[in-house]
Amino acid sequence: MTVHARGLLFVALLAAAGCDDATTATSPTVTSPVTELFSGQFIPCGSAARAFTAASAAVLTGPLILGQLADAYGLRFAFGLVPLFLGLAAVALAMLTRLPRAAVAFSR
């Protein structure tokens, strides 16, 4: 059996498992309301969202850039740049943490 045929068989079995001829619906269980406490801070101008967006962009573009460099110059060259990129990220993080709070927050 080929990999393609196994995949189709798996999808068909998964679809068949989701089918049910039961006519009675199950009623949801009643639970008491749950209160969750948030211990973080909400900063004006959404600086936490910007930090998350920047970190997400770095996680996405880092491997793409290293892959392009590995294709162009070789795998050893690309892996040799990883410590350099990590060092630059550490320096940038150290510089941002030493700035006063007003300078880090972006004004609109």
Phi and psi restraints in degrees (value plus and minus 20) as a CYANA .aco file:
   2 THR   PHI     -99.3   -59.3
   2 THR   PSI     148.2   188.2
   3 VAL   PHI     -84.3   -44.3
   3 VAL   PSI     -58.3   -18.3
   4 HIS   PHI     -84.8   -44.8
   4 HIS   PSI     -62.8   -22.8
   5 ALA   PHI     -86.6   -46.6
   5 ALA   PSI     -58.2   -18.2
   6 ARG   PHI     -83.4   -43.4
   6 ARG   PSI     -60.0   -20.0
   7 GLY   PHI     -84.0   -44.0
   7 GLY   PSI     -63.4   -23.4
   8 LEU   PHI     -84.7   -44.7
   8 LEU   PSI     -59.1   -19.1
   9 LEU   PHI     -83.9   -43.9
   9 LEU   PSI     -61.5   -21.5
  10 PHE   PHI     -82.3   -42.3
  10 PHE   PSI     -64.5   -24.5
  11 VAL   PHI     -84.7   -44.7
  11 VAL   PSI     -61.6   -21.6
  12 ALA   PHI     -84.7   -44.7
  12 ALA   PSI     -62.3   -22.3
  13 LEU   PHI     -86.5   -46.5
  13 LEU   PSI     -57.2   -17.2
  14 LEU   PHI     -85.7   -45.7
  14 LEU   PSI     -60.8   -20.8
  15 ALA   PHI     -87.5   -47.5
  15 ALA   PSI     -59.1   -19.1
  16 ALA   PHI     -88.5   -48.5
  16 ALA   PSI     -53.0   -13.0
  17 ALA   PHI     -88.5   -48.5
  17 ALA   PSI     -47.1    -7.1
  18 GLY   PHI     -99.8   -59.8
  18 GLY   PSI     -32.9     7.1
  19 CYS   PHI    -102.7   -62.7
  19 CYS   PSI     119.2   159.2
  20 ASP   PHI    -169.6  -129.6
  20 ASP   PSI     120.2   160.2
  21 ASP   PHI    -118.1   -78.1
  21 ASP   PSI      -8.0    32.0
  22 ALA   PHI     -87.1   -47.1
  22 ALA   PSI     115.0   155.0
  23 THR   PHI    -119.9   -79.9
  23 THR   PSI     -33.3     6.7
  24 THR   PHI    -113.2   -73.2
  24 THR   PSI     112.7   152.7
  25 ALA   PHI    -111.8   -71.8
  25 ALA   PSI     124.5   164.5
  26 THR   PHI    -105.2   -65.2
  26 THR   PSI     116.5   156.5
  27 SER   PHI    -106.9   -66.9
  27 SER   PSI     125.0   165.0
  28 PRO   PHI     -91.0   -51.0
  28 PRO   PSI     128.9   168.9
  29 THR   PHI    -100.2   -60.2
  29 THR   PSI     122.2   162.2
  30 VAL   PHI    -107.6   -67.6
  30 VAL   PSI     106.6   146.6
  31 THR   PHI    -143.5  -103.5
  31 THR   PSI     138.8   178.8
  32 SER   PHI     -99.6   -59.6
  32 SER   PSI     133.7   173.7
  33 PRO   PHI     -83.1   -43.1
  33 PRO   PSI     125.3   165.3
  34 VAL   PHI    -131.1   -91.1
  34 VAL   PSI     110.3   150.3
  35 THR   PHI    -124.2   -84.2
  35 THR   PSI     104.8   144.8
  36 GLU   PHI    -131.1   -91.1
  36 GLU   PSI     117.3   157.3
  37 LEU   PHI    -120.8   -80.8
  37 LEU   PSI     116.4   156.4
  38 PHE   PHI    -125.4   -85.4
  38 PHE   PSI     102.5   142.5
  39 SER   PHI    -121.1   -81.1
  39 SER   PSI     -14.5    25.5
  40 GLY   PHI    -104.8   -64.8
  40 GLY   PSI    -191.9  -151.9
  41 GLN   PHI    -137.9   -97.9
  41 GLN   PSI     125.0   165.0
  42 PHE   PHI    -123.2   -83.2
  42 PHE   PSI      96.4   136.4
  43 ILE   PHI    -122.0   -82.0
  43 ILE   PSI     116.7   156.7
  44 PRO   PHI     -77.7   -37.7
  44 PRO   PSI     129.1   169.1
  45 CYS   PHI      53.0    93.0
  45 CYS   PSI     -12.8    27.2
  46 GLY   PHI      42.0    82.0
  46 GLY   PSI      24.7    64.7
  47 SER   PHI     -86.6   -46.6
  47 SER   PSI     -47.5    -7.5
  48 ALA   PHI     -86.6   -46.6
  48 ALA   PSI     -57.4   -17.4
  49 ALA   PHI     -86.6   -46.6
  49 ALA   PSI     -57.2   -17.2
  50 ARG   PHI     -86.5   -46.5
  50 ARG   PSI     -59.1   -19.1
  51 ALA   PHI     -84.7   -44.7
  51 ALA   PSI     -60.2   -20.2
  52 PHE   PHI     -84.8   -44.8
  52 PHE   PSI     -61.2   -21.2
  53 THR   PHI     -84.7   -44.7
  53 THR   PSI     -61.4   -21.4
  54 ALA   PHI     -85.8   -45.8
  54 ALA   PSI     -61.3   -21.3
  55 ALA   PHI     -86.6   -46.6
  55 ALA   PSI     -58.8   -18.8
  56 SER   PHI     -84.7   -44.7
  56 SER   PSI     -60.6   -20.6
  57 ALA   PHI     -84.5   -44.5
  57 ALA   PSI     -58.4   -18.4
  58 ALA   PHI     -87.1   -47.1
  58 ALA   PSI     -59.9   -19.9
  59 VAL   PHI     -86.3   -46.3
  59 VAL   PSI     -53.6   -13.6
  60 LEU   PHI     -98.4   -58.4
  60 LEU   PSI     -66.4   -26.4
  61 THR   PHI    -100.6   -60.6
  61 THR   PSI     -45.5    -5.5
  62 GLY   PHI     -76.5   -36.5
  62 GLY   PSI     -75.8   -35.8
  63 PRO   PHI     -84.1   -44.1
  63 PRO   PSI     -52.4   -12.4
  64 LEU   PHI     -86.2   -46.2
  64 LEU   PSI     -62.4   -22.4
  65 ILE   PHI     -86.4   -46.4
  65 ILE   PSI     -64.4   -24.4
  66 LEU   PHI     -84.6   -44.6
  66 LEU   PSI     -54.5   -14.5
  67 GLY   PHI     -85.4   -45.4
  67 GLY   PSI     -61.3   -21.3
  68 GLN   PHI     -85.4   -45.4
  68 GLN   PSI     -61.4   -21.4
  69 LEU   PHI     -85.5   -45.5
  69 LEU   PSI     -57.9   -17.9
  70 ALA   PHI     -85.6   -45.6
  70 ALA   PSI     -57.6   -17.6
  71 ASP   PHI     -87.9   -47.9
  71 ASP   PSI     -57.7   -17.7
  72 ALA   PHI    -101.0   -61.0
  72 ALA   PSI     -62.9   -22.9
  73 TYR   PHI    -138.7   -98.7
  73 TYR   PSI     -27.5    12.5
  74 GLY   PHI      92.5   132.5
  74 GLY   PSI     135.5   175.5
  75 LEU   PHI     -88.5   -48.5
  75 LEU   PSI     -58.1   -18.1
  76 ARG   PHI     -83.5   -43.5
  76 ARG   PSI     -59.4   -19.4
  77 PHE   PHI     -84.8   -44.8
  77 PHE   PSI     -64.0   -24.0
  78 ALA   PHI     -85.6   -45.6
  78 ALA   PSI     -63.0   -23.0
  79 PHE   PHI     -88.3   -48.3
  79 PHE   PSI     -46.1    -6.1
  80 GLY   PHI     -88.7   -48.7
  80 GLY   PSI     -44.1    -4.1
  81 LEU   PHI    -103.3   -63.3
  81 LEU   PSI     -34.7     5.3
  82 VAL   PHI     -78.8   -38.8
  82 VAL   PSI     -67.8   -27.8
  83 PRO   PHI     -80.8   -40.8
  83 PRO   PSI     -54.9   -14.9
  84 LEU   PHI     -84.2   -44.2
  84 LEU   PSI     -65.7   -25.7
  85 PHE   PHI     -83.9   -43.9
  85 PHE   PSI     -60.5   -20.5
  86 LEU   PHI     -85.4   -45.4
  86 LEU   PSI     -58.1   -18.1
  87 GLY   PHI     -85.0   -45.0
  87 GLY   PSI     -61.9   -21.9
  88 LEU   PHI     -84.0   -44.0
  88 LEU   PSI     -58.8   -18.8
  89 ALA   PHI     -86.0   -46.0
  89 ALA   PSI     -58.9   -18.9
  90 ALA   PHI     -85.8   -45.8
  90 ALA   PSI     -60.6   -20.6
  91 VAL   PHI     -84.7   -44.7
  91 VAL   PSI     -63.9   -23.9
  92 ALA   PHI     -83.1   -43.1
  92 ALA   PSI     -60.8   -20.8
  93 LEU   PHI     -86.0   -46.0
  93 LEU   PSI     -60.9   -20.9
  94 ALA   PHI     -84.4   -44.4
  94 ALA   PSI     -58.7   -18.7
  95 MET   PHI     -87.4   -47.4
  95 MET   PSI     -59.4   -19.4
  96 LEU   PHI     -90.6   -50.6
  96 LEU   PSI     -53.0   -13.0
  97 THR   PHI     -95.6   -55.6
  97 THR   PSI     -39.8     0.2
  98 ARG   PHI    -108.2   -68.2
  98 ARG   PSI     -32.5     7.5
  99 LEU   PHI     -92.5   -52.5
  99 LEU   PSI     129.0   169.0
 100 PRO   PHI     -82.8   -42.8
 100 PRO   PSI     136.1   176.1
 101 ARG   PHI     -78.6   -38.6
 101 ARG   PSI     -58.6   -18.6
 102 ALA   PHI     -87.1   -47.1
 102 ALA   PSI     -50.7   -10.7
 103 ALA   PHI     -97.6   -57.6
 103 ALA   PSI     -47.5    -7.5
 104 VAL   PHI     -97.5   -57.5
 104 VAL   PSI     -59.1   -19.1
 105 ALA   PHI     -91.5   -51.5
 105 ALA   PSI     118.1   158.1
 106 PHE   PHI    -112.1   -72.1
 106 PHE   PSI     116.2   156.2
 107 SER   PHI    -119.3   -79.3
 107 SER   PSI     131.3   171.3
